[in-house]
Amino acid sequence: MHKIWFERALPPEHAHLLAGEAEAIGPASATPDNPLAVVAEADAIIASARIRYDGALMDRAPRLRVIARTGVGYDNVTVADATSRGIAACYTPDAPTIATSEHAIALLLATVKHLKRSNQSMLRGEKSDYMNEFTGMELYQHRLGLVGLGRIGGRVAQMAKALGMTVAAYDPFVTPARAAELGVELVSTLEALLATSDVVSLHVPMGPQTKHMMNTQRFAQMKPGAYLVNAARGGLVDESALFTALESGRLAGAGLDVFEPEPPSPDHPLLARGDVIATPHVGGATAEGRRRVWEGAIAQVLQVLRGERPPHLLNSEVWDNRRK
């Protein structure tokens, strides 16, 4: 029977997904001194986001044939290292789409409506002229700028349009036809998108080209009084530059589900701000989303172990080489 090493414990309600073809090993046997206990026995790994899966780790598992990432982001998996070792790398890009896009809209609404400030004021027992002092923004006929128009960005666009927003996007990998299908204006430069958007929402993967893409220069290009939403990856944003943009009044607020690193320290300066809504990277953590993640990752691992090509393979050359 094959052995699958799980970074996070497999919930009992999903144990049936192994279908008698494999057994789960992993975190239950881990210790602080040896978090990768028994990984050497693994034929497959179900990877979360807390560990870096590079060549050094892969070399500790000589039987390893496949790594499946539970989510749309795979920046913690060194795909080139997997490829050079003949290890298939997969991910589950569709699993968190609905949950994460809904969470992005929730952050957007909470941020522009100043919900945190209102809640804090009530907790402090303040007697304020709420009608004049807590004036949020209506989304109707305001402009949402999406940085990235993939699975999640596209769904956010649909929900924002249902709220009466106009939606634009910057994504050099999306065709005009796809943007037109979504009713989204495709903008040719990031600068143009930032300068004209009342809310900017990030939906791009983390990588060398996107690291701190939102920095001092980019915040200066944003429309004065605009809002930022990030439910993608914390590393997309230079957090000190964001703090400065909020402190100066250049930006009116931010909704953040992700930080760099995670979890952020409880005394992180952004967490204390009344104009920042923050959640602990739970955008995809719905019951439905988790079920799709486990089902998608485990199904692909079992496919590889059976000799079947998985649907979301990141390094197709590994599969092609197996067939030579």
SULNOR-V687443 format. One record per pair of residues at least 4 apart in sequence whose C-alpha atoms are under 8 Angstrom apart, sorted by sequence separation. I is the first residue (numbers start at 1). J is the second residue. D is the distance in Angstrom with one decimal. If there is no record, write none. Layout:
<<I:J:D> <I:J:D>>
This chain:
<<6:10:6.9> <10:14:6.8> <11:15:6.7> <16:20:7.8> <18:22:5.6> <25:29:7.8> <26:30:6.7> <30:34:5.9> <31:35:5.2> <38:42:7.3> <47:51:7.8> <53:57:5.9> <54:58:6.3> <55:59:6.0> <56:60:6.8> <57:61:7.2> <58:62:7.3> <69:73:7.8> <78:82:6.6> <79:83:6.1> <80:84:6.2> <81:85:6.4> <82:86:6.2> <83:87:5.7> <93:97:7.4> <96:100:5.8> <97:101:6.0> <98:102:6.1> <99:103:6.1> <100:104:6.2> <101:105:6.4> <102:106:6.2> <103:107:6.2> <104:108:6.1> <105:109:6.1> <106:110:6.1> <107:111:5.9> <108:112:6.2> <109:113:5.9> <110:114:6.1> <111:115:6.6> <114:118:6.3> <115:119:6.0> <116:120:6.0> <117:121:6.1> <118:122:6.4> <119:123:6.2> <120:124:6.2> <121:125:6.3> <122:126:6.1> <129:133:5.9> <130:134:5.2> <131:135:6.7> <138:142:7.5> <139:143:7.9> <149:153:4.4> <150:154:5.6> <151:155:6.5> <152:156:6.2> <153:157:6.2> <154:158:6.5> <155:159:6.4> <156:160:6.0> <157:161:6.1> <158:162:6.4> <159:163:6.5> <160:164:6.6> <161:165:4.9> <174:178:6.6> <175:179:6.5> <176:180:6.0> <177:181:6.1> <178:182:6.5> <179:183:6.1> <180:184:5.8> <188:192:7.4> <189:193:6.6> <190:194:6.2> <191:195:6.2> <192:196:6.5> <193:197:6.1> <206:210:5.8> <207:211:5.9> <209:213:7.7> <214:218:5.4> <215:219:6.1> <216:220:6.2> <217:221:6.5> <218:222:6.6> <222:226:6.8> <230:234:7.5> <232:236:8.0> <238:242:6.3> <239:243:6.1> <240:244:6.3> <241:245:6.2> <242:246:6.2> <243:247:6.0> <244:248:6.0> <245:249:6.3> <246:250:6.0> <258:262:7.4> <259:263:7.0> <260:264:7.0> <264:268:6.3> <267:271:7.2> <268:272:7.3> <269:273:7.1> <272:276:7.8> <285:289:6.1> <286:290:6.0> <287:291:6.3> <288:292:6.4> <289:293:6.2> <290:294:6.2> <291:295:6.0> <292:296:5.8> <293:297:6.1> <294:298:5.9> <295:299:5.8> <296:300:6.3> <297:301:6.3> <298:302:6.2> <299:303:6.2> <300:304:6.3> <301:305:6.3> <302:306:6.1> <303:307:6.3> <304:308:5.2> <309:313:7.8> <315:319:7.5> <316:320:6.3> <317:321:6.0> <318:322:6.4> <319:323:6.6> <320:324:6.7> <10:15:6.7> <18:23:6.9> <30:35:4.6> <52:57:8.0> <53:58:6.9> <69:74:6.5> <82:87:4.8> <83:88:6.9> <110:115:5.3> <111:116:7.7> <121:126:5.5> <128:133:7.3> <130:135:7.7> <148:153:5.9> <149:154:5.1> <160:165:5.5> <161:166:6.2> <174:179:7.1> <179:184:5.0> <180:185:7.2> <187:192:6.9> <205:210:7.4> <206:211:6.4> <213:218:7.5> <214:219:6.6> <237:242:7.4> <245:250:5.2> <246:251:5.0> <259:264:6.3> <266:271:7.4> <267:272:7.5> <271:276:6.7> <284:289:5.9> <285:290:6.1> <303:308:4.8> <304:309:6.0> <30:36:6.1> <31:37:7.4> <58:64:7.2> <82:88:6.7> <83:89:7.9> <110:116:7.4> <147:153:7.8> <160:166:7.6> <161:167:6.9> <179:185:6.5> <187:193:6.3> <194:200:7.0> <204:210:7.8> <245:251:5.7> <246:252:6.4> <270:276:6.6> <271:277:7.7> <284:290:7.4> <303:309:6.4> <304:310:6.4> <30:37:5.1> <82:89:6.8> <146:153:6.6> <160:167:7.3> <179:186:6.2> <246:253:6.6> <271:278:6.6> <303:310:5.9> <27:35:7.4> <29:37:6.1> <27:36:7.8> <29:38:7.4> <301:310:7.8> <26:36:7.4> <27:37:7.8> <79:89:6.6> <157:167:6.4> <176:186:6.7> <300:310:5.1> <309:319:7.2> <26:37:6.9> <146:157:7.8> <300:311:7.3> <26:38:6.5> <300:312:7.9> <25:38:7.3> <26:39:6.8> <10:24:7.5> <25:39:8.0> <169:184:6.7> <171:186:7.6> <118:134:6.9> <144:160:7.6> <167:183:7.7> <168:184:5.2> <169:185:6.2> <170:186:6.0> <171:187:7.8> <172:188:7.6> <9:26:7.4> <25:42:7.8> <74:91:7.1> <117:134:7.9> <167:184:5.3> <168:185:4.4> <169:186:5.1> <170:187:5.2> <263:280:6.9> <4:22:6.7> <6:24:6.8> <8:26:7.9> <9:27:6.0> <43:61:7.7> <73:91:7.7> <166:184:7.7> <167:185:6.4> <168:186:5.8> <169:187:5.8> <170:188:6.4> <2:21:6.6> <3:22:5.4> <4:23:6.1> <5:24:6.0> <6:25:6.3> <7:26:6.5> <8:27:6.3> <9:28:7.2> <42:61:6.1> <45:64:7.6> <72:91:6.3> <168:187:6.6> <170:189:6.4> <1:21:6.1> <2:22:4.5> <3:23:5.1> <4:24:5.0> <5:25:4.8> <6:26:5.1> <7:27:6.1> <40:60:5.4> <41:61:6.5> <43:63:5.1> <44:64:5.4> <47:67:6.7> <67:87:7.2> <69:89:7.8> <71:91:6.2> <72:92:5.6> <73:93:7.7> <114:134:7.0> <149:169:6.5> <170:190:5.9> <256:276:7.4> <1:22:5.3> <2:23:6.4> <3:24:6.0> <4:25:5.9> <5:26:4.8> <6:27:6.5> <39:60:7.0> <40:61:4.1> <41:62:8.0> <42:63:6.2> <43:64:4.3> <44:65:5.8> <45:66:6.4> <46:67:6.0> <47:68:5.9> <48:69:6.0> <65:86:7.3> <66:87:5.2> <67:88:6.3> <68:89:5.9> <69:90:6.1> <70:91:6.2> <71:92:5.0> <72:93:4.1> <114:135:7.7> <144:165:6.6> <146:167:7.5> <148:169:6.6> <149:170:7.4> <239:260:7.9> <254:275:6.5> <255:276:5.8> <256:277:6.2> <257:278:5.7> <258:279:7.4> <1:23:7.0> <3:25:6.6> <4:26:7.8> <5:27:7.9> <39:61:5.9> <40:62:6.5> <41:63:6.9> <42:64:5.8> <43:65:5.6> <44:66:4.9> <45:67:4.7> <46:68:5.0> <47:69:4.7> <48:70:5.6> <54:76:8.0> <65:87:4.8> <66:88:4.5> <67:89:4.9> <68:90:4.5> <69:91:4.5> <70:92:5.9> <71:93:6.0> <72:94:7.2> <113:135:7.4> <114:136:5.8> <142:164:7.9> <143:165:5.7> <144:166:6.2> <145:167:6.1> <146:168:6.2> <147:169:5.8> <148:170:6.0> <149:171:6.1> <214:236:6.2> <215:237:6.4> <216:238:7.8> <219:241:7.7> <253:275:4.7> <254:276:4.9> <255:277:4.7> <256:278:4.8> <257:279:4.7> <258:280:6.6> <259:281:7.9> <40:63:7.4> <43:66:7.1> <44:67:5.8> <45:68:6.3> <46:69:6.0> <47:70:6.1> <48:71:7.7> <53:76:6.0> <54:77:6.3> <55:78:7.4> <64:87:6.8> <65:88:6.2> <66:89:5.8> <67:90:6.2> <68:91:5.4> <69:92:6.6> <72:95:7.6> <113:136:4.2> <140:163:6.2> <141:164:5.7> <142:165:5.2> <143:166:4.8> <144:167:4.8> <145:168:5.0> <146:169:4.5> <147:170:5.2> <148:171:5.0> <170:193:6.6> <212:235:5.8> <213:236:5.5> <214:237:4.8> <215:238:5.2> <219:242:7.3> <228:251:7.8> <252:275:6.9> <253:276:5.6> <254:277:6.4> <255:278:5.9> <256:279:6.4> <257:280:5.7> <258:281:5.1> <44:68:7.9> <46:70:6.9> <52:76:5.0> <53:77:4.7> <54:78:5.1> <58:82:7.5> <66:90:7.6> <68:92:7.8> <71:95:6.7> <72:96:7.0> <112:136:5.6> <113:137:5.9> <139:163:6.8> <140:164:4.5> <141:165:4.8> <142:166:6.2> <143:167:5.7> <144:168:6.2> <145:169:5.4> <146:170:6.4> <147:171:6.4> <150:174:7.7> <158:182:6.9> <169:193:6.9> <194:218:7.6> <211:235:5.6> <212:236:4.5> <213:237:6.3> <214:238:6.1> <225:249:7.0> <226:250:7.6> <227:251:5.9> <234:258:4.5> <235:259:6.8> <257:281:4.7> <49:74:8.0> <51:76:6.9> <52:77:6.2> <53:78:6.1> <71:96:6.5> <112:137:5.4> <113:138:7.7> <139:164:6.9> <140:165:5.1> <141:166:6.0> <143:168:7.3> <145:170:7.7> <149:174:6.9> <157:182:7.3> <168:193:7.2> <197:222:7.4> <198:223:6.7> <211:236:5.0> <212:237:4.6> <213:238:7.7> <216:241:5.2> <220:245:7.8> <224:249:7.9> <225:250:5.7> <226:251:5.1> <227:252:5.6> <228:253:6.6> <229:254:5.7> <230:255:6.4> <231:256:6.1> <232:257:7.7> <233:258:5.6> <234:259:3.8> <235:260:5.4> <257:282:6.7> <52:78:7.9> <55:81:5.1> <112:138:7.6> <139:165:5.9> <195:221:5.6> <196:222:7.4> <197:223:6.4> <200:226:7.6> <210:236:5.9> <211:237:7.4> <212:238:5.0> <215:241:5.7> <216:242:7.5> <219:245:6.6> <224:250:5.2> <225:251:4.7> <226:252:5.6> <227:253:5.0> <228:254:4.6> <229:255:4.6> <230:256:5.0> <231:257:4.9> <232:258:6.7> <233:259:7.0> <234:260:4.8> <235:261:7.9> <243:269:7.6> <257:283:6.6> <49:76:6.5> <54:81:6.2> <55:82:7.0> <157:184:7.3> <191:218:7.5> <194:221:6.0> <195:222:4.7> <196:223:6.1> <198:225:7.5> <199:226:5.5> <200:227:6.3> <201:228:6.0> <202:229:6.4> <203:230:7.5> <205:232:7.0> <206:233:6.2> <215:242:7.2> <223:250:8.0> <224:251:6.1> <225:252:4.7> <226:253:7.3> <227:254:5.5> <228:255:6.3> <229:256:5.9> <230:257:6.3> <231:258:6.0> <234:261:7.2> <243:270:6.4> <54:82:7.6> <154:182:7.0> <194:222:4.6> <195:223:4.8> <198:226:4.7> <199:227:4.7> <200:228:5.0> <201:229:4.5> <202:230:5.2> <203:231:7.2> <204:232:6.6> <205:233:7.1> <223:251:8.0> <224:252:8.0> <227:255:8.0> <230:258:6.7> <194:223:6.5> <197:226:7.1> <198:227:6.4> <199:228:5.8> <200:229:6.1> <201:230:5.9> <202:231:6.9> <203:232:5.5> <206:235:6.8> <216:245:7.7> <222:251:8.0> <246:275:7.9> <191:221:6.4> <199:229:7.4> <201:231:7.9> <202:232:6.3> <206:236:6.6> <220:250:7.5> <191:222:7.9> <219:250:7.8> <239:270:8.0> <219:251:7.9> <5:38:7.9> <5:39:6.2> <5:42:5.6> <3:41:6.9> <4:42:5.5> <5:43:7.8> <7:45:7.6> <3:42:5.2> <4:43:6.0> <5:44:6.2> <6:45:5.9> <7:46:6.3> <8:47:7.8> <2:42:7.8> <3:43:5.4> <4:44:4.7> <5:45:4.7> <6:46:4.9> <7:47:5.5> <8:48:6.8> <2:43:6.1> <3:44:6.6> <4:45:5.5> <5:46:6.2> <6:47:6.6> <7:48:6.0> <4:46:7.0> <147:190:7.6> <7:51:7.9> <145:193:6.0> <145:194:7.0> <153:202:8.0> <153:203:5.6> <231:281:7.6> <101:152:5.4> <105:156:6.8> <145:196:7.9> <152:203:6.8> <100:152:6.9> <101:153:7.1> <104:156:7.3> <145:197:5.2> <231:283:6.6> <143:196:7.5> <144:197:5.6> <145:198:7.4> <147:200:7.3> <150:203:7.5> <97:151:6.4> <98:152:7.3> <101:155:6.2> <102:156:7.2> <105:159:7.7> <143:197:5.1> <144:198:6.1> <145:199:6.0> <146:200:5.9> <147:201:6.2> <148:202:6.6> <149:203:7.0> <150:204:8.0> <97:152:5.2> <101:156:5.3> <105:160:7.6> <142:197:8.0> <143:198:5.3> <144:199:4.9> <145:200:4.7> <146:201:5.1> <147:202:4.9> <148:203:4.8> <142:198:6.3> <143:199:6.6> <144:200:6.0> <145:201:6.3> <146:202:6.1> <147:203:5.7> <148:204:5.2> <94:151:7.4> <98:155:7.5> <144:201:7.4> <146:203:7.0> <147:204:6.7> <97:155:7.8> <108:199:7.9> <104:201:7.8> <112:227:7.2> <111:227:7.6> <108:229:6.3> <107:229:6.8> <104:229:6.9> <104:230:7.3> <104:231:5.9> <103:231:7.5> <75:205:7.9> <75:206:6.2> <100:231:7.0> <73:205:6.4> <75:207:6.8> <73:206:7.5> <112:253:7.3> <111:253:6.2> <111:254:6.2> <111:255:5.8> <110:255:7.7> <108:255:6.4> <107:255:5.1> <107:256:7.2> <120:274:7.8> <117:274:5.1> <116:274:6.0> <117:275:6.9> <116:275:7.1> <116:276:7.6> <114:275:6.9> <116:277:6.6> <111:275:7.1> <111:276:7.0> <111:277:6.2> <110:277:7.1> <107:277:6.9> <104:283:7.4> <103:283:5.2> <102:283:7.9> <103:284:7.8> <101:283:7.8> <100:283:4.5> <99:283:6.1> <100:284:4.8> <99:284:4.9> <98:284:7.9> <99:285:7.1> <96:283:8.0> <97:284:7.5> <99:286:6.3> <96:284:4.9> <96:285:7.9> <99:289:6.2> <98:289:7.5> <96:289:5.3> <95:289:5.8> <96:290:7.8> <95:290:7.7> <96:292:7.6> <95:292:5.0> <96:293:7.1> <95:293:5.1> <92:293:6.3> <95:296:7.3> <92:296:5.8> <92:297:6.2> <91:297:6.8> <90:297:7.7> <90:300:7.3> <88:304:7.7> <93:312:7.7> <90:310:7.5> <92:312:6.8> <91:312:5.9> <71:293:6.5> <90:312:5.5> <91:313:7.0> <70:293:5.5> <90:313:4.6> <91:314:7.4> <70:294:6.9> <89:313:5.9> <90:314:5.5> <88:313:7.0> <89:314:5.5> <90:315:8.0> <70:296:7.9> <88:314:7.5> <89:315:6.2> <70:297:5.9> <88:315:6.5> <69:297:6.6> <88:316:8.0> <68:297:5.5> <68:298:7.6> <88:318:6.2> <87:318:6.8> <88:319:7.3> <68:300:7.2> <83:315:6.4> <86:318:5.5> <68:301:6.4> <67:301:7.3> <83:317:7.5> <66:301:6.4> <79:314:7.4> <83:318:5.9> <79:315:7.0> <66:304:6.9> <65:304:7.7> <66:305:7.9> <65:305:7.4> <46:297:6.8> <46:298:7.4> <46:301:8.0> <45:301:8.0> <44:301:6.7> <14:291:7.8> <17:295:6.9> <14:294:7.3> <18:298:7.1> <14:295:8.0> <17:298:6.9> <21:302:7.7> <17:299:7.6> <18:302:7.8> <2:305:7.9>>
